[in-house]
């Protein structure tokens, strides 16, 4: 059991969402440029319940989402306060810093109270667990600019791509198309708000059809496809984590179409915005499709790696959901 310190809260972990970076650490020992150098606990998409508090900023029994980045803005703020910037940075469940930082795949976690966001009463924990990837999507959209009235394409119907559909719809995109090689996630994309889908296993997407392309798969060939689908002067946001090795892809359209290509990694002050978006978007609940217990975490990782599994996989650490999916 972690020792409670002043300014911290002891959080009983309820749910942890798994993503591609967790899977990459688990299967390959690295995520992009971040290599595992020592054993550490994975999990950065975390919701839980406060069981003890070292100050009065949160109360025992509060359901909370945990901001994985440190330093982070205080609740309700968008910028990191100056008094927090001097402290060493870390990211829960990540090998990006040394020593590595343990994450949420454990029963309890002691964290600074600045990292905690009380979950709105009308937002189920099973949806609130999407706060971190939703913040990633909102940061990507902020990098791209206002999508109001634009035709958008989302490449990849995994959880990040599905959340991008919700965010684009909420932000006022005119038409949203989703591409993938699997029919089941494309069907889910249509249910939560995509206007059309393209099954790349049997169809070719229309050329020069989008003002904005969100590449959410991390597959190099998908970036090539994004360049083909973007209109002259359009924008591509590379949101999926690309592999480190070299791959031959044709990107001449970036030059001939004068495209903007923007990278997006993690997020800054969008965590509170993410919880508000999830509260206002009931369809987000459909994205969480599969739950496994903490004892079955290896099985949960296998589900993340299984192309037949659609939507977000979560580890139900405290048995709040039970086994499903």
JOPE-V296161 format. One record per residue. N is the residue number from 1. RES is the residue in one letter. PHI is phi in degrees with one decimal (* if undefined). BURIAL is + if it has 9 or more other ideal C-beta (glycine too) atoms within 8 Angstrom, else -. Layout:
n = [N/N]
res = [RES/RES]
phi = [PHI/PHI]
burial = [BURIAL/BURIAL]
//
This chain:
n = [1/2/3/4/5/6/7/8/9/10/11/12/13/14/15/16/17/18/19/20/21/22/23/24/25/26/27/28/29/30/31/32/33/34/35/36/37/38/39/40/41/42/43/44/45/46/47/48/49/50/51/52/53/54/55/56/57/58/59/60/61/62/63/64/65/66/67/68/69/70/71/72/73/74/75/76/77/78/79/80/81/82/83/84/85/86/87/88/89/90/91/92/93/94/95/96/97/98/99/100/101/102/103/104/105/106/107/108/109/110/111/112/113/114/115/116/117/118/119/120/121/122/123/124/125/126/127/128/129/130/131/132/133/134/135/136/137/138/139/140/141/142/143/144/145/146/147/148/149/150/151/152/153/154/155/156/157/158/159/160/161/162/163/164/165/166/167/168/169/170/171/172/173/174/175/176/177/178/179/180/181/182/183/184/185/186/187/188/189/190/191/192/193/194/195/196/197/198/199/200/201/202/203/204/205/206/207/208/209/210/211/212/213/214/215/216/217/218/219/220/221/222/223/224/225/226/227/228/229/230/231/232/233/234/235/236/237/238/239/240/241/242/243/244/245/246/247/248/249/250/251/252/253/254/255/256/257/258/259/260/261/262/263/264/265/266/267/268/269/270/271/272/273/274/275/276/277/278/279/280/281/282/283/284/285/286/287/288/289/290/291/292/293/294/295/296/297/298/299/300/301/302/303/304/305/306/307/308/309/310/311/312/313/314/315/316/317/318/319/320/321/322/323/324/325]
res = [X/X/X/X/X/X/X/X/X/X/X/X/X/X/X/X/X/X/X/X/X/X/X/X/X/X/X/X/X/X/X/X/X/X/X/X/X/X/X/X/X/X/X/X/X/X/X/X/X/X/X/X/X/X/X/X/X/X/X/X/X/X/X/X/X/X/X/X/X/X/X/X/X/X/X/X/X/X/X/X/X/X/X/X/X/X/X/X/X/X/X/X/X/X/X/X/X/X/X/X/X/X/X/X/X/X/X/X/X/X/X/X/X/X/X/X/X/X/X/X/X/X/X/X/X/X/X/X/X/X/X/X/X/X/X/X/X/X/X/X/X/X/X/X/X/X/X/X/X/X/X/X/X/X/X/X/X/X/X/X/X/X/X/X/X/X/X/X/X/X/X/X/X/X/X/X/X/X/X/X/X/X/X/X/X/X/X/X/X/X/X/X/X/X/X/X/X/X/X/X/X/X/X/X/X/X/X/X/X/X/X/X/X/X/X/X/X/X/X/X/X/X/X/X/X/X/X/X/X/X/X/X/X/X/X/X/X/X/X/X/X/X/X/X/X/X/X/X/X/X/X/X/X/X/X/X/X/X/X/X/X/X/X/X/X/X/X/X/X/X/X/X/X/X/X/X/X/X/X/X/X/X/X/X/X/X/X/X/X/X/X/X/X/X/X/X/X/X/X/X/X/X/X/X/X/X/X/X/X/X/X/X/X/X/X/X/X/X/X/X/X/X/X/X/X]
phi = [*/-61.6/-83.0/-79.7/-112.6/-60.8/82.5/-113.4/-132.6/-95.1/-109.9/-78.2/-74.5/-101.1/-136.4/-132.7/-80.9/-106.4/-131.8/-62.0/-67.8/-59.9/-62.4/-63.6/-59.5/-67.1/-91.2/-116.1/75.4/-161.0/-133.0/60.3/-87.4/-97.1/-101.7/-75.3/-113.8/-156.1/-61.2/-154.3/-91.3/-81.1/109.7/-127.7/-104.1/-126.2/-129.2/-161.2/-130.8/-70.8/-111.1/-161.3/-132.5/-88.6/-150.9/-98.7/-77.1/-134.4/-117.2/-59.4/97.5/-64.3/-82.0/-135.4/-100.9/-101.8/-71.1/-78.6/-92.0/-134.9/-69.8/-134.7/-62.4/-68.3/-52.4/84.4/-111.6/-105.0/-116.2/-75.1/-65.6/-59.8/-71.5/-97.0/-67.9/-79.2/-85.3/-60.6/-77.4/-158.3/-141.6/-58.0/65.9/-134.9/-97.3/-74.1/-124.7/-125.4/-64.0/-64.0/-109.1/-64.7/-109.9/-96.2/-80.5/-154.7/-76.9/-139.2/-143.3/-98.3/-136.3/-59.0/-67.7/-62.3/-83.7/-96.5/-121.2/-66.0/-75.6/-55.5/-57.8/-88.1/-107.5/-62.7/-58.7/-66.9/-97.3/-60.2/-63.4/-84.8/-59.6/-65.5/-64.7/-65.1/-62.7/-60.1/-65.4/-63.2/-64.9/-61.4/-65.8/-66.1/-69.4/-81.4/102.4/-66.3/-88.6/-56.1/76.7/-93.3/-86.5/-121.7/-121.7/-110.9/-92.5/108.2/-106.4/-74.6/-56.2/-65.2/-62.6/-65.5/-65.8/-63.8/-60.1/-61.5/-67.9/-64.6/-62.1/-64.6/-83.5/97.1/-60.7/-75.5/-141.5/-122.9/-115.5/-120.6/-115.7/-167.3/-102.5/-123.4/-77.3/-63.9/-65.3/-66.5/-63.7/-64.4/-59.5/-66.4/-65.0/-97.0/135.3/-68.8/-75.9/-154.7/-136.1/-129.8/-87.0/-69.1/-73.5/-139.1/-128.6/-109.7/-70.6/-67.7/-78.8/48.9/-109.3/-132.5/-78.2/-137.0/-121.4/-101.8/-89.6/-113.8/-96.6/76.1/-93.5/-54.1/-62.3/-70.6/-65.2/-61.4/-64.3/-61.5/-64.4/-71.1/-80.5/-72.0/-79.3/-55.6/78.0/-77.5/-126.1/-115.0/-107.8/-85.9/-101.8/-68.2/-75.2/-78.5/-68.9/-80.0/-80.4/-78.5/-134.4/-79.4/-137.5/-94.6/-126.2/-62.5/-62.8/-59.2/-80.5/-67.5/-96.6/52.2/-84.4/-94.4/-116.9/-120.4/-86.7/-140.0/-136.4/61.2/-165.4/-121.9/-102.8/-94.0/-65.7/-65.2/-59.9/-63.4/-64.0/-66.0/-62.3/-64.9/-64.3/-90.0/-130.2/-57.2/-62.5/-59.8/-59.4/-69.5/-73.8/-84.2/-117.1/-137.4/-129.3/-134.6/-75.3/-60.8/-65.4/-105.9/-62.1/-60.9/-65.8/-63.8/-64.1/-62.8/-67.7/-60.9/-84.1/-92.2/-59.5/-78.2/-90.3/-100.5/86.8/-84.4/-100.4/-123.2/-99.4/-89.9/-66.2/-107.0/72.3/-77.1/-110.3/79.6/-73.8/-150.8/88.9]
burial = [-/-/-/+/-/-/-/+/+/+/+/+/+/+/+/+/+/+/+/+/+/+/+/+/+/-/-/-/-/+/+/+/-/+/-/+/-/-/-/+/+/+/+/+/+/+/+/+/+/+/-/-/+/+/-/-/-/+/-/-/-/+/+/+/+/+/+/+/+/+/+/+/+/-/+/-/-/-/-/-/+/-/-/+/-/-/-/-/-/+/+/+/+/+/+/-/+/-/-/+/+/+/+/+/+/+/-/+/+/+/+/-/+/+/+/+/+/+/+/-/-/-/+/-/+/+/+/+/+/+/+/+/+/+/+/+/+/+/+/+/+/-/+/+/-/-/+/-/-/+/+/+/+/+/+/+/+/+/+/+/+/+/+/+/+/+/+/+/+/+/+/-/+/-/-/+/+/+/+/+/-/+/-/-/+/+/+/+/+/+/-/+/+/+/-/+/+/+/+/+/-/-/-/-/+/-/-/+/+/+/+/+/+/+/+/+/+/+/-/+/-/+/+/+/+/+/+/+/+/+/+/-/-/+/+/+/+/+/+/+/+/+/-/-/-/-/-/-/-/-/-/-/+/+/-/-/+/-/+/-/-/+/-/+/-/-/+/-/+/+/+/+/+/+/+/-/+/+/+/-/+/-/+/+/+/+/+/+/+/+/+/+/+/+/-/+/+/-/-/+/+/-/+/+/-/-/-/-/+/-/+/+/+/+/+/+/+/+/-/-/+/-/+/-/+]
//
